[in-house]
Amino acid sequence: MQDVNDTADVGLRGETRLAVLGRGAHEPGQPLNVPIVPASNFRAASDGTAGREYSRADDGTPGWDALEELIGDLEGGPAVCFSSGMAAIASVLELLPVGARVVAPRGSYTGLRALLEDGAAAGGRWRLRTVDMTDADELAAAVAEADLVWLETPSNPLLEAVDIAGVTAAADAAGALVAVDNTFATPLLQAPLQLGADFVVHSATKFIGGHSDLLLGAVVSRRADHRARLVRAGRSPAPPPAHSRPSWRCVAHGPSPCDSVKPRSQPASSPAGWRCTPRWPGVRYPGLPDDPHHAGAARQMRGFGAVLSFEVGNAGTADAICAHVRVITHATSLGGVESTIERRAKLPGQDHVPAGLLRISVGWEHVEDLWTDLSAALGATAQPTARQEANAGSHP
């Protein structure tokens, strides 16, 4: 548990660092944003001195460097960027020896779960054990025998919180590594490395990119030697397109979407909004005081994020709501300036998700417009939920 980056200016708050880092040289005449550098190779020094020569591996490009400086500083460790969140996930798994024991959430991100299952089936690249992360006894037993523990907190789309510090302490005692997917929380709301994690993984496509117009991933490691191995194992064979527009857009436009995850938590957690209609009995959001994961999330988060989910009666009602919204966009993914809604159970590998559960990513729209839009969609598709039907049957 050493080597966490201590070069970050702890005198500046995260929002300020988000705005000032990754901006290149602070010299007169230099641009405020690192420019796009569409180059694969660079001129070598005539005296044989090592320098930036080839962009595929650790040399990178100026835009690449800027993005890694920004994300690494916010998370508190050395960062490596990749072509997507899945590429970032795969790079962490590639650090494991053959036959390593991996513990992952039973309801983990489908891309991760498919990768783990394929590796386990293909000659035992690793041994997979999936657990219910909310079952403390099951989780503790699995961590005690693990080489890598993968956490997603808050989880997608059930918004369950896992005690990062508790898991990392148990994993450290067992000699296991811990990776935390911090996509939903962002570095502004949750700091897994400070809680003992070894890796933080991001789909930068989401809140860090923030405009639904790029694909990028990132891994921030606790140890510098892990970063070097991530470059060798993951980025050299499959480098990101970070030498051109995606990395530039992420740095130049990243501060506003990522920083806005805090104010976007306000409409997401509005109890008045969620309590205004009894047709939304199954709201899942750790920012609500009566949510079963509120206390756990509050211990490790500085805010509760801009993603929530709620249940309606059945899949047909949920699909109809998605078809009726006009302000909220019916689309997959999350973290953009536009609010999105999706019925997650329609996707493969989502058997653990209730059929009528809808996930919403709150964007930049005015909260009253969002409530009006949702209320209108619910009114147009009104059907009694299972809970209402049960209540109706118990009263004259």
C-alpha positions in Angstrom: 0.0 0.0 0.0 2.6 2.6 -1.1 3.4 4.8 -4.0 0.1 6.8 -4.1 0.9 10.0 -6.0 1.9 12.7 -3.6 2.8 15.3 -6.2 -0.8 16.6 -6.4 -1.3 20.1 -5.0 -3.4 19.2 -2.0 -3.9 22.9 -1.4 -6.2 23.0 -4.5 -9.7 21.4 -4.4 -10.7 18.9 -7.0 -12.8 21.3 -9.0 -9.9 23.7 -9.3 -7.4 21.0 -10.3 -10.0 19.9 -12.9 -9.9 23.3 -14.5 -6.2 24.1 -14.4 -4.4 20.7 -14.9 -3.7 19.2 -18.3 -3.3 22.6 -19.9 0.3 22.4 -21.0 3.2 24.9 -20.3 2.3 27.9 -18.2 4.4 30.3 -20.4 3.6 33.4 -22.3 2.4 32.7 -25.8 1.4 29.1 -25.1 -2.2 28.0 -25.9 -4.6 27.4 -23.0 -5.4 24.0 -24.3 -2.8 21.4 -25.5 -3.3 21.3 -29.3 -4.2 18.2 -31.2 -1.0 16.4 -32.4 -1.9 13.9 -35.1 1.5 12.1 -35.2 2.6 8.6 -34.7 6.3 9.3 -34.4 8.6 12.2 -33.5 12.1 13.4 -34.4 14.8 11.8 -32.4 17.6 13.7 -30.6 20.8 13.8 -32.6 22.9 13.0 -29.5 21.1 9.8 -28.8 19.3 11.1 -25.7 16.0 9.2 -25.1 12.9 11.2 -25.6 9.5 11.2 -27.2 9.9 9.1 -30.4 6.9 6.7 -30.9 3.4 7.3 -29.7 2.2 3.7 -29.4 3.7 3.0 -26.0 4.8 5.2 -23.1 6.0 8.0 -25.2 2.5 9.0 -26.1 1.6 12.4 -27.4 1.2 15.8 -25.8 -2.6 15.4 -25.7 -2.2 11.9 -24.2 0.1 13.3 -21.5 -2.3 16.1 -20.7 -5.2 13.7 -20.2 -3.2 11.3 -18.0 -1.9 14.2 -15.9 -5.5 15.4 -15.3 -7.1 12.0 -14.5 -4.1 10.8 -12.5 -4.0 13.9 -10.4 -7.7 13.8 -9.6 -7.5 10.1 -8.5 -4.1 10.4 -6.8 -1.9 8.0 -8.8 -0.2 7.5 -12.2 -2.8 7.1 -15.0 -2.8 5.2 -18.2 -5.4 5.9 -20.9 -6.9 3.4 -23.3 -9.2 3.3 -26.3 -12.3 2.5 -24.2 -13.4 1.4 -20.8 -13.3 -2.2 -21.9 -9.7 -1.8 -23.0 -8.9 -0.4 -19.6 -10.6 -3.3 -17.8 -8.8 -5.8 -20.0 -5.4 -4.2 -19.3 -5.9 -4.7 -15.5 -6.9 -8.4 -16.0 -3.8 -8.9 -18.2 -1.6 -8.2 -15.2 -2.8 -11.4 -13.5 -0.9 -14.6 -13.7 -2.5 -17.6 -15.4 -4.9 -19.3 -13.0 -5.4 -16.2 -10.8 -8.5 -16.2 -8.6 -10.8 -13.3 -9.5 -13.7 -12.2 -7.4 -16.3 -10.1 -9.1 -19.9 -8.9 -8.5 -22.6 -11.4 -9.5 -24.3 -8.5 -11.3 -21.2 -6.8 -12.7 -21.0 -4.8 -15.9 -21.8 -7.2 -18.7 -18.6 -6.5 -20.6 -16.5 -7.4 -17.6 -18.5 -10.5 -16.8 -18.2 -11.7 -20.4 -14.5 -11.2 -20.4 -14.0 -13.0 -17.1 -16.3 -15.9 -18.2 -14.5 -16.3 -21.5 -11.1 -16.3 -19.8 -12.2 -18.8 -17.2 -13.5 -21.1 -19.9 -10.6 -20.8 -22.3 -8.1 -23.0 -20.5 -8.4 -21.4 -17.1 -6.8 -18.0 -17.9 -8.2 -17.1 -14.5 -10.6 -18.7 -12.0 -13.8 -16.7 -11.5 -15.9 -16.5 -8.4 -19.0 -14.2 -8.5 -20.6 -13.1 -5.3 -23.4 -10.9 -4.0 -21.4 -7.9 -2.9 -24.1 -6.9 -0.4 -23.7 -10.3 1.5 -20.9 -9.5 3.9 -20.2 -13.2 4.8 -20.1 -14.4 1.2 -17.9 -11.4 0.2 -15.5 -12.0 3.1 -15.1 -15.7 2.3 -14.4 -14.9 -1.3 -11.9 -12.1 -0.6 -9.9 -14.4 1.7 -9.1 -16.7 -1.3 -8.7 -14.1 -4.0 -5.9 -12.7 -6.1 -8.0 -9.8 -7.5 -11.2 -8.4 -6.2 -13.2 -6.3 -8.6 -15.7 -3.7 -7.1 -18.3 -1.6 -8.8 -19.7 1.0 -6.4 -22.2 2.4 -6.9 -23.2 -0.6 -9.0 -24.9 -0.5 -12.4 -27.9 -0.2 -12.4 -29.0 -1.2 -8.9 -27.0 1.6 -7.2 -25.6 -0.7 -4.5 -22.7 0.6 -2.4 -19.8 -1.6 -1.3 -17.4 -0.7 1.6 -14.2 -0.1 -0.3 -12.0 0.4 2.8 -13.4 -2.8 4.4 -12.8 -4.8 1.3 -9.3 -3.4 0.7 -8.3 -4.2 4.3 -9.4 -7.8 4.0 -7.8 -8.1 0.6 -4.5 -6.7 1.8 -4.5 -9.3 4.6 -5.0 -12.0 2.0 -2.4 -10.6 -0.4 -5.0 -9.7 -3.0 -5.3 -6.7 -5.3 -8.4 -4.6 -5.5 -9.7 -2.8 -8.6 -12.6 -0.3 -8.3 -14.7 0.9 -11.2 -15.2 4.5 -10.3 -17.2 5.5 -13.5 -20.4 6.4 -11.7 -18.9 8.4 -8.9 -16.0 10.2 -10.8 -12.9 11.3 -8.9 -14.8 14.3 -7.5 -17.1 12.2 -5.5 -15.1 9.1 -4.5 -11.4 8.4 -4.0 -10.8 4.6 -4.1 -7.0 4.8 -3.9 -7.2 6.8 -0.7 -9.4 4.0 0.6 -6.8 1.4 -0.1 -7.6 0.2 -3.7 -4.8 -0.8 -6.0 -6.5 0.3 -9.3 -9.2 2.7 -10.3 -10.9 2.1 -13.6 -12.9 4.6 -15.7 -15.0 4.5 -18.8 -14.0 8.0 -19.7 -16.7 7.8 -22.4 -19.1 8.7 -19.6 -18.8 11.6 -17.1 -15.2 12.4 -17.8 -15.8 12.8 -21.5 -19.2 14.1 -20.7 -20.6 14.9 -24.2 -21.5 11.4 -25.6 -19.0 12.0 -28.4 -15.9 9.9 -27.7 -14.7 6.5 -26.5 -11.9 6.5 -23.9 -10.9 4.5 -20.8 -8.4 5.0 -18.0 -6.7 3.1 -15.2 -5.1 4.8 -12.3 -2.8 2.7 -10.2 -1.4 2.9 -6.7 2.0 1.8 -7.7 4.3 3.2 -10.4 5.5 -0.3 -11.4 1.9 -1.3 -12.0 1.5 1.6 -14.4 4.6 0.4 -16.4 3.1 -3.0 -16.7 -0.3 -1.6 -17.8 1.5 0.2 -20.6 3.3 -3.0 -21.7 0.5 -5.4 -21.3 -2.4 -3.2 -22.5 -1.5 -0.1 -24.3 1.4 -1.3 -26.5 -0.6 -4.1 -28.1 -3.8 -2.0 -28.4 -3.0 1.7 -28.2 -5.8 4.3 -27.8 -6.7 6.9 -30.4 -5.6 9.4 -27.8 -3.1 11.0 -30.1 -5.8 13.1 -31.8 -9.2 14.4 -31.1 -10.6 12.2 -28.3 -7.9 13.1 -25.7 -8.1 16.8 -26.8 -11.8 16.8 -26.4 -11.7 15.1 -23.0 -9.2 17.6 -21.6 -10.6 20.7 -23.2 -14.3 19.9 -22.4 -14.0 17.5 -19.5 -14.1 20.0 -16.6 -17.7 21.1 -17.2 -19.4 17.7 -17.5 -17.3 16.0 -14.8 -17.6 18.9 -12.3 -21.4 19.1 -13.0 -21.8 15.6 -11.5 -22.1 17.4 -8.1 -25.0 19.8 -9.0 -26.6 17.0 -11.0 -26.8 15.0 -7.8 -29.3 17.6 -6.5 -32.2 16.7 -8.9 -31.3 13.1 -8.7 -31.8 13.0 -5.0 -34.8 15.3 -4.7 -37.1 13.4 -2.2 -40.0 15.8 -3.0 -39.8 14.8 -6.6 -39.6 11.1 -6.0 -42.3 11.1 -3.3 -44.8 13.2 -5.4 -46.3 10.1 -7.0 -46.9 6.7 -5.5 -46.4 5.0 -8.9 -42.6 5.1 -8.3 -42.2 2.8 -5.3 -38.9 1.2 -6.3 -36.5 4.2 -6.4 -32.8 3.2 -6.0 -30.5 6.1 -5.2 -28.0 6.1 -2.4 -28.5 9.9 -1.9 -32.0 9.3 -0.5 -31.8 9.0 3.4 -34.1 5.9 3.4 -32.1 4.1 0.7 -30.6 0.9 2.2 -27.1 1.9 0.8 -27.2 5.5 1.9 -25.1 5.1 5.1 -22.4 3.0 3.3 -22.2 5.4 0.4 -22.1 8.5 2.7 -19.0 7.1 4.5 -17.0 7.0 1.3 -18.5 9.5 -1.1 -18.6 13.3 -1.2 -21.9 13.2 -3.1 -24.1 10.5 -4.6 -23.8 11.0 -8.3 -26.2 11.6 -11.2 -27.5 8.1 -11.9 -30.6 6.6 -10.3 -33.1 3.9 -11.1 -36.7 3.1 -10.3 -39.1 0.3 -11.0 -42.5 0.3 -12.6 -45.0 -2.6 -12.9 -43.5 -4.5 -15.8 -41.3 -4.4 -18.9 -44.2 -3.2 -21.1 -44.9 -0.2 -18.9 -41.2 0.6 -18.7 -40.8 0.4 -22.5 -43.8 2.7 -22.9 -42.4 5.3 -20.6 -39.2 5.3 -22.6 -41.2 5.8 -25.7 -43.2 8.7 -24.2 -40.5 10.9 -22.8 -39.7 14.0 -24.8 -37.1 15.9 -22.8 -35.2 12.9 -21.5 -33.5 10.9 -24.3 -34.2 7.2 -24.7 -30.7 5.9 -25.2 -28.1 3.7 -23.6 -24.9 4.9 -21.8 -24.8 7.8 -19.4 -22.8 10.8 -18.2 -23.6 13.2 -21.1 -25.1 16.7 -20.9 -28.4 15.1 -21.9 -30.5 13.0 -19.5 -31.0 9.5 -20.7 -33.4 6.7 -19.8 -33.1 3.0 -20.5 -34.7 -0.3 -19.4 -31.6 -2.3 -18.6 -33.2 -5.7 -18.4 -33.8 -5.7 -22.2 -30.0 -6.3 -22.6 -28.4 -9.7 -22.5 -26.8 -10.8 -19.2 -29.1 -8.7 -17.1 -31.1 -11.5 -15.4 -30.4 -10.0 -12.0 -32.2 -6.7 -13.0 -36.0 -6.4 -12.5 -37.8 -6.4 -15.8 -39.5 -3.1 -15.1 -36.4 -1.2 -13.8 -35.5 2.0 -15.6 -32.1 3.7 -15.2 -31.8 7.5 -15.6 -28.6 9.5 -16.0 -29.4 13.1 -15.0 -28.0 15.7 -17.4 -27.9 19.4 -17.5 -31.7 20.1 -18.0 -33.7 22.0 -15.4 -35.0 19.7 -12.8 -38.6 20.9 -13.2 -38.5 20.0 -16.9 -37.3 16.6 -16.1 -40.0 16.0 -13.5 -42.7 17.3 -15.8 -41.5 15.0 -18.6 -41.4 11.9 -16.4 -44.8 12.7 -14.9 -46.3 13.1 -18.3 -44.8 9.8 -19.5 -46.0 8.0 -16.4 -49.5 9.5 -16.7 -49.7 8.4 -20.4 -48.7 4.8 -19.5 -50.3 4.5 -16.1 -50.7 0.9 -14.9 -50.8 -0.3 -11.3 -47.6 -1.7 -10.0 -47.4 -5.1 -8.3 -47.3 -3.4 -4.9 -50.4 -1.3 -5.7 -52.3 -4.4 -6.8 -51.3 -6.2 -3.6 -52.4 -3.2 -1.5 -55.7 -2.9 -3.4 -56.4 -6.5 -2.7 -56.0 -6.1 1.0 -58.5 -3.2 1.4 -62.2 -3.1 0.7 
